[in-house]
Amino acid sequence: MDLARMKEDFLQLVSFDSVSFAERRAADWLIEKLKELGFAVQEDAAAAQIGGTAGNIYGFLEGTLPGEPILFSAHMDVVQPGIGKQAIFGEDATIHSAGDTVLGADDFCGLVEILEGVRHLLEEKCPRRDIEVLFTVAEEAYGRGASVFAYHKVRAKEAYVLDLSGPVGTAAVKAPTIISFQAELTGAAAHAGFEPERGINAIAAMSRFVSRVKQGRVDDETTVNIGTIAGGTLTNIVSEHCACRGEVRSYSHQKALHNIEQLQGALAETAKETGTVDTFDSKIHIQAYQVEQSHPTIQRFVKACQKLELSGELISTFGGSDNNHFLPQGITGIVLSCGMYQVHSVKEYTTLKDLENGARLVAELASA
């Protein structure tokens, strides 16, 4: 692999302020790179659908081997703080941020490794399968880009999503359902000093709701969290409205739905007790999956890791990815670690060795 070229590509991607819904410059650069490699490239209409600046990028490259195509995917967006990123190269071959923003290793590592892996196959004239790529937008926003992509374009039935923390050679084969919710209670405003008896305090009512919700790890495969609470207007007014937002995650889709039903029921009971009016909304962002270890997608990964002397470790993740959107479309994918560490923090970093190993793995998977 050409490490100097990979460093240059990584630096270029880091220079783009590619936060969710603002991936235009990164998208234009990636489209150009894919065309240079011979891909037939399309950009979809996701920008208009989700209110962003760029769409998902799909590319197809004809191979020299018979059989089904293989799909590689990574996302173009980064989390905040992601404006003005800088890549600092350490003497120990690490690449880290300047300390005031994220680095963008999540998921620029995946993008760079896919590009270099394909370049290697072309330059060395290695036999390869038909290769498809899908570079998505707004993955960090519960996979908004992948959720609107038209999957009839994809021919592959096997996918590798490069979007997992840790050293290259690990793959997540199990991931949860994630459902967000918003609970609201509306009471009655009144002057807090002159006539508080005429008011119904929505914040007090919401505190009763929160106190009856079991949070944290509610069982061995399910978590519930209330992340924000907001209500009231002024300190001398009995608060009329209060809302809280949270999420449920579970490896069992049915358990996730059951916990959402329990939350809604607890809110309704609280409203009845306190004389408030309740409103409850929820949204399923991604659905749980588990890929059986006998599946060819996993077997191909394990064999590739054995050949490259990588661990080939199979794990579960409690985070979501674009892969959650692939499974319902008949595309069986797993999520590959791509050498990103301490992601979603200003301490995020990667290593040149991981970038090299990631590209080697992409090349091996595409030629197997």
C-alpha positions as CSV (number, residue, x, y, z in Angstrom):
1,M,0.0,0.0,0.0
2,D,1.1,3.5,-0.7
3,L,1.3,5.1,2.8
4,A,2.3,8.5,1.5
5,R,-0.8,8.6,-0.7
6,M,-3.0,7.4,2.1
7,K,-1.6,10.1,4.4
8,E,-2.3,12.7,1.7
9,D,-5.9,11.5,1.2
10,F,-6.5,11.4,4.9
11,L,-5.2,15.0,5.3
12,Q,-7.4,16.2,2.5
13,L,-10.5,14.7,4.0
14,V,-9.7,16.1,7.4
15,S,-9.5,19.6,5.8
16,F,-13.2,19.4,4.9
17,D,-15.7,20.7,7.4
18,S,-17.8,17.7,6.7
19,V,-20.2,17.7,9.6
20,S,-23.6,15.9,9.3
21,F,-25.8,17.5,6.5
22,A,-22.8,19.6,5.2
23,E,-20.7,17.0,3.3
24,R,-20.6,18.8,-0.1
25,R,-16.8,19.3,-0.4
26,A,-16.0,15.8,0.8
27,A,-18.6,14.4,-1.6
28,D,-17.1,16.3,-4.6
29,W,-13.6,15.1,-3.8
30,L,-14.7,11.5,-3.4
31,I,-16.7,11.5,-6.7
32,E,-13.5,12.7,-8.5
33,K,-11.4,10.0,-6.8
34,L,-13.9,7.3,-7.7
35,K,-14.0,8.4,-11.3
36,E,-10.2,8.4,-11.5
37,L,-10.4,4.7,-10.4
38,G,-12.9,3.9,-13.2
39,F,-16.0,3.7,-11.1
40,A,-19.4,4.6,-12.7
41,V,-20.6,7.1,-10.1
42,Q,-24.0,8.4,-9.1
43,E,-25.1,10.8,-6.4
44,D,-28.6,10.4,-5.2
45,A,-31.2,13.0,-4.1
46,A,-30.7,12.6,-0.4
47,A,-29.6,16.2,0.0
48,A,-33.1,17.4,-0.8
49,Q,-34.8,14.7,1.1
50,I,-33.0,15.2,4.4
51,G,-32.1,18.9,4.2
52,G,-28.3,18.5,3.5
53,T,-25.8,19.8,1.0
54,A,-24.8,16.4,-0.6
55,G,-26.4,13.1,-1.4
56,N,-25.2,9.5,-1.0
57,I,-22.5,8.5,-3.5
58,Y,-22.8,5.1,-5.2
59,G,-20.2,3.6,-7.4
60,F,-19.8,0.4,-9.5
61,L,-16.5,-1.0,-10.8
62,E,-16.6,-4.0,-13.1
63,G,-14.4,-6.9,-11.9
64,T,-12.4,-9.7,-13.5
65,L,-13.7,-12.6,-11.4
66,P,-17.1,-14.3,-11.8
67,G,-19.7,-14.2,-9.0
68,E,-21.7,-11.7,-7.0
69,P,-20.4,-8.1,-6.5
70,I,-19.1,-7.0,-3.1
71,L,-20.2,-3.8,-1.4
72,F,-17.9,-1.6,0.7
73,S,-19.4,1.3,2.6
74,A,-18.3,4.2,4.8
75,H,-19.8,7.6,5.7
76,M,-18.7,11.1,4.8
77,D,-19.9,13.0,7.9
78,V,-18.3,13.7,11.2
79,V,-19.7,14.8,14.6
80,Q,-19.2,18.2,16.2
81,P,-16.9,19.8,17.1
82,G,-15.8,19.2,13.6
83,I,-15.1,22.7,12.1
84,G,-11.5,23.6,11.5
85,K,-10.1,20.1,12.0
86,Q,-6.3,19.5,11.9
87,A,-4.4,16.2,11.6
88,I,-1.3,16.1,13.7
89,F,1.2,13.3,12.9
90,G,3.0,12.0,15.9
91,E,6.5,10.5,16.0
92,D,4.8,7.2,17.0
93,A,3.0,7.0,13.7
94,T,-0.3,8.1,15.2
95,I,-2.5,10.7,13.7
96,H,-4.5,12.8,16.1
97,S,-6.5,16.0,16.3
98,A,-5.1,19.3,17.5
99,G,-7.2,18.9,20.7
100,D,-10.0,21.3,20.0
101,T,-12.0,19.3,17.5
102,V,-12.6,15.7,16.5
103,L,-10.1,14.3,14.0
104,G,-12.7,12.7,11.7
105,A,-11.1,9.3,11.8
106,D,-14.8,8.3,12.2
107,D,-15.2,7.7,9.3
108,F,-12.4,9.1,7.1
109,C,-10.4,6.0,8.0
110,G,-13.0,3.8,6.2
111,L,-13.1,6.0,3.2
112,V,-9.3,6.1,2.8
113,E,-8.9,2.4,3.3
114,I,-11.6,1.6,0.6
115,L,-10.0,3.9,-1.9
116,E,-6.4,2.6,-1.3
117,G,-7.5,-1.0,-1.3
118,V,-9.2,-0.7,-4.7
119,R,-6.2,1.3,-6.1
120,H,-3.9,-1.5,-5.0
121,L,-5.9,-4.1,-6.9
122,L,-5.9,-2.0,-10.0
123,E,-2.3,-1.0,-10.0
124,E,-1.2,-4.6,-9.3
125,K,-3.7,-5.9,-11.8
126,C,-5.0,-8.4,-9.2
127,P,-8.1,-10.4,-10.0
128,R,-11.1,-8.9,-8.3
129,R,-14.9,-9.2,-8.0
130,D,-17.3,-6.5,-9.2
131,I,-16.9,-3.8,-6.6
132,E,-19.7,-1.5,-5.4
133,V,-19.2,1.4,-3.0
134,L,-21.7,3.4,-1.0
135,F,-20.5,6.6,0.7
136,T,-23.3,7.9,2.8
137,V,-24.3,11.3,4.3
138,A,-25.6,12.0,7.8
139,E,-24.8,8.6,9.2
140,E,-24.1,10.2,12.6
141,A,-27.8,11.3,12.6
142,Y,-29.1,7.8,13.1
143,G,-28.1,6.9,9.5
144,R,-30.4,9.5,7.8
145,G,-28.6,9.2,4.5
146,A,-28.7,5.4,4.3
147,S,-32.4,5.5,5.3
148,V,-33.4,7.2,2.1
149,F,-31.0,5.5,-0.4
150,A,-32.7,3.6,-3.3
151,Y,-31.2,0.1,-2.7
152,H,-32.5,-1.3,-6.0
153,K,-29.3,0.1,-7.5
154,V,-27.1,-2.3,-5.4
155,R,-26.4,-5.7,-6.9
156,A,-24.3,-7.1,-4.0
157,K,-25.8,-9.3,-1.4
158,E,-22.7,-9.1,0.8
159,A,-21.4,-5.9,2.4
160,Y,-18.6,-4.6,4.6
161,V,-19.2,-1.4,6.4
162,L,-15.9,0.2,7.6
163,D,-17.2,2.0,10.7
164,L,-16.1,0.4,13.9
165,S,-13.6,1.5,16.6
166,G,-10.6,-0.6,17.4
167,P,-7.7,-2.3,15.5
168,V,-8.3,-3.6,12.0
169,G,-9.3,-7.3,12.1
170,T,-12.4,-7.0,14.3
171,A,-15.9,-7.1,13.0
172,A,-19.3,-6.5,14.6
173,V,-21.9,-9.1,13.6
174,K,-24.7,-8.0,16.0
175,A,-26.2,-4.6,16.7
176,P,-29.3,-3.2,18.4
177,T,-32.5,-1.5,17.6
178,I,-32.5,2.2,18.6
179,I,-35.7,4.1,19.2
180,S,-35.8,7.7,20.3
181,F,-38.7,9.2,22.2
182,Q,-40.1,12.5,23.4
183,A,-42.4,12.7,26.4
184,E,-44.3,16.0,27.0
185,L,-46.6,17.1,29.9
186,T,-48.8,20.3,29.8
187,G,-50.2,21.7,33.0
188,A,-51.5,25.2,33.7
189,A,-49.5,28.5,34.2
190,A,-50.2,30.7,37.1
191,H,-48.3,33.4,39.1
192,A,-46.0,31.6,41.4
193,G,-46.2,34.2,44.1
194,F,-49.8,35.4,44.1
195,E,-51.8,32.3,43.1
196,P,-49.7,29.2,42.7
197,E,-52.7,27.1,43.7
198,R,-54.3,27.8,40.3
199,G,-51.4,26.4,38.4
200,I,-50.4,22.8,37.6
201,N,-46.6,22.5,37.5
202,A,-45.5,20.5,34.5
203,I,-41.9,20.2,35.7
204,A,-43.1,18.7,39.0
205,A,-45.3,16.3,37.0
206,M,-42.4,15.4,34.7
207,S,-40.2,14.7,37.7
208,R,-42.8,12.1,38.9
209,F,-42.7,10.5,35.4
210,V,-38.9,10.3,35.4
211,S,-38.8,8.9,38.9
212,R,-40.9,5.9,37.8
213,V,-38.8,5.1,34.8
214,K,-36.1,2.5,35.2
215,Q,-33.0,3.8,33.4
216,G,-29.6,2.4,32.5
217,R,-29.2,-1.3,31.7
218,V,-32.7,-2.5,32.4
219,D,-31.8,-6.1,31.4
220,D,-28.8,-7.9,29.8
221,E,-29.6,-6.7,26.3
222,T,-31.6,-3.4,26.8
223,T,-30.9,0.1,27.9
224,V,-33.2,3.1,28.6
225,N,-32.0,6.7,28.9
226,I,-33.5,10.1,29.4
227,G,-31.0,12.5,28.0
228,T,-32.6,15.9,28.2
229,I,-35.4,17.7,30.1
230,A,-36.6,21.2,29.4
231,G,-39.5,23.2,30.7
232,G,-40.8,26.4,32.2
233,T,-40.3,30.1,31.2
234,L,-39.7,32.3,34.2
235,T,-39.0,31.7,37.9
236,N,-42.2,33.5,39.0
237,I,-44.5,31.4,36.7
238,V,-45.7,27.9,37.5
239,S,-44.4,25.9,34.6
240,E,-47.0,25.0,32.1
241,H,-45.0,22.7,29.9
242,C,-42.1,20.3,30.3
243,A,-40.6,17.8,27.8
244,C,-37.9,15.2,28.0
245,R,-36.1,13.2,25.3
246,G,-34.4,9.9,25.4
247,E,-33.7,6.6,23.7
248,V,-34.1,2.9,24.1
249,R,-31.6,0.4,22.7
250,S,-31.9,-3.4,22.7
251,Y,-30.6,-6.4,20.8
252,S,-34.2,-7.6,20.8
253,H,-36.5,-5.4,18.6
254,Q,-39.5,-6.7,20.5
255,K,-38.0,-5.7,23.9
256,A,-37.2,-2.2,22.5
257,L,-40.9,-1.8,21.4
258,H,-42.1,-3.1,24.8
259,N,-40.0,-0.6,26.7
260,I,-41.4,2.2,24.5
261,E,-44.9,1.0,25.3
262,Q,-44.0,1.0,29.1
263,L,-42.7,4.6,28.8
264,Q,-45.9,5.8,27.1
265,G,-48.0,4.0,29.7
266,A,-46.0,5.6,32.6
267,L,-46.5,9.0,31.0
268,A,-50.2,8.6,30.6
269,E,-50.5,7.4,34.3
270,T,-48.5,10.4,35.4
271,A,-50.8,12.7,33.5
272,K,-53.8,11.2,35.1
273,E,-52.4,11.5,38.6
274,T,-51.3,15.1,38.1
275,G,-54.0,16.6,36.0
276,T,-51.7,17.3,33.1
277,V,-52.1,16.5,29.4
278,D,-49.6,14.0,28.0
279,T,-48.0,13.7,24.5
280,F,-45.7,10.9,23.5
281,D,-43.8,10.4,20.3
282,S,-41.2,7.8,19.3
283,K,-39.2,6.9,16.2
284,I,-37.5,3.7,15.2
285,H,-34.1,4.8,13.7
286,I,-32.5,1.4,13.2
287,Q,-33.5,-2.2,13.8
288,A,-31.5,-4.9,15.5
289,Y,-29.7,-7.7,13.6
290,Q,-27.4,-10.6,14.1
291,V,-25.5,-12.3,11.3
292,E,-24.9,-16.0,11.7
293,Q,-21.3,-17.0,11.8
294,S,-21.8,-19.6,9.0
295,H,-22.8,-16.8,6.6
296,P,-20.4,-16.3,3.6
297,T,-19.9,-12.6,4.5
298,I,-18.4,-13.7,7.9
299,Q,-16.5,-16.7,6.5
300,R,-14.9,-14.5,3.8
301,F,-13.8,-12.0,6.5
302,V,-12.4,-14.7,8.8
303,K,-10.4,-16.3,5.9
304,A,-9.0,-12.9,4.8
305,C,-7.9,-12.1,8.4
306,Q,-6.2,-15.4,8.7
307,K,-4.3,-14.8,5.4
308,L,-3.3,-11.3,6.6
309,E,-2.5,-12.4,10.1
310,L,-5.2,-10.3,11.7
311,S,-7.3,-11.4,14.7
312,G,-10.6,-12.0,12.8
313,E,-12.4,-11.4,16.1
314,L,-16.2,-11.3,15.9
315,I,-18.0,-9.1,18.4
316,S,-21.3,-7.4,19.2
317,T,-21.7,-3.6,19.2
318,F,-24.3,-1.5,21.0
319,G,-24.0,1.2,18.5
320,G,-25.8,1.6,15.2
321,S,-24.4,2.0,11.7
322,D,-25.5,2.1,8.1
323,N,-25.4,-1.6,8.2
324,N,-28.6,-1.6,10.2
325,H,-30.3,-0.2,7.1
326,F,-28.7,-2.8,4.7
327,L,-30.1,-6.0,6.3
328,P,-33.8,-5.2,5.7
329,Q,-32.9,-4.6,2.0
330,G,-31.5,-8.1,1.6
331,I,-27.9,-7.1,1.9
332,T,-26.1,-9.1,4.6
333,G,-23.3,-6.9,6.0
334,I,-20.9,-6.8,8.9
335,V,-19.2,-3.8,10.4
336,L,-15.4,-3.8,10.2
337,S,-13.0,-1.9,12.6
338,C,-11.0,0.5,10.6
339,G,-8.5,1.7,13.2
340,M,-10.2,4.7,14.8
341,Y,-9.9,5.3,18.5
342,Q,-11.6,7.5,21.1
343,V,-14.1,8.6,18.5
344,H,-16.6,11.4,19.1
345,S,-14.1,13.2,21.3
346,V,-11.3,15.7,20.8
347,K,-8.8,12.9,21.7
348,E,-9.7,10.9,18.6
349,Y,-6.8,9.3,16.7
350,T,-5.8,6.6,14.3
351,T,-2.5,5.0,13.2
352,L,-0.7,4.6,9.9
353,K,-0.5,0.9,10.6
354,D,-4.3,0.6,10.9
355,L,-4.8,2.6,7.7
356,E,-2.4,0.2,5.9
357,N,-4.1,-2.9,7.4
358,G,-7.5,-1.6,6.5
359,A,-6.6,-1.1,2.9
360,R,-5.0,-4.6,2.8
361,L,-8.1,-6.1,4.2
362,V,-10.3,-4.3,1.6
363,A,-8.1,-5.6,-1.2
364,E,-8.2,-9.1,0.1
365,L,-11.9,-9.2,0.6
366,A,-12.5,-7.9,-3.0
367,S,-10.2,-10.4,-4.5
368,A,-11.3,-13.5,-2.6
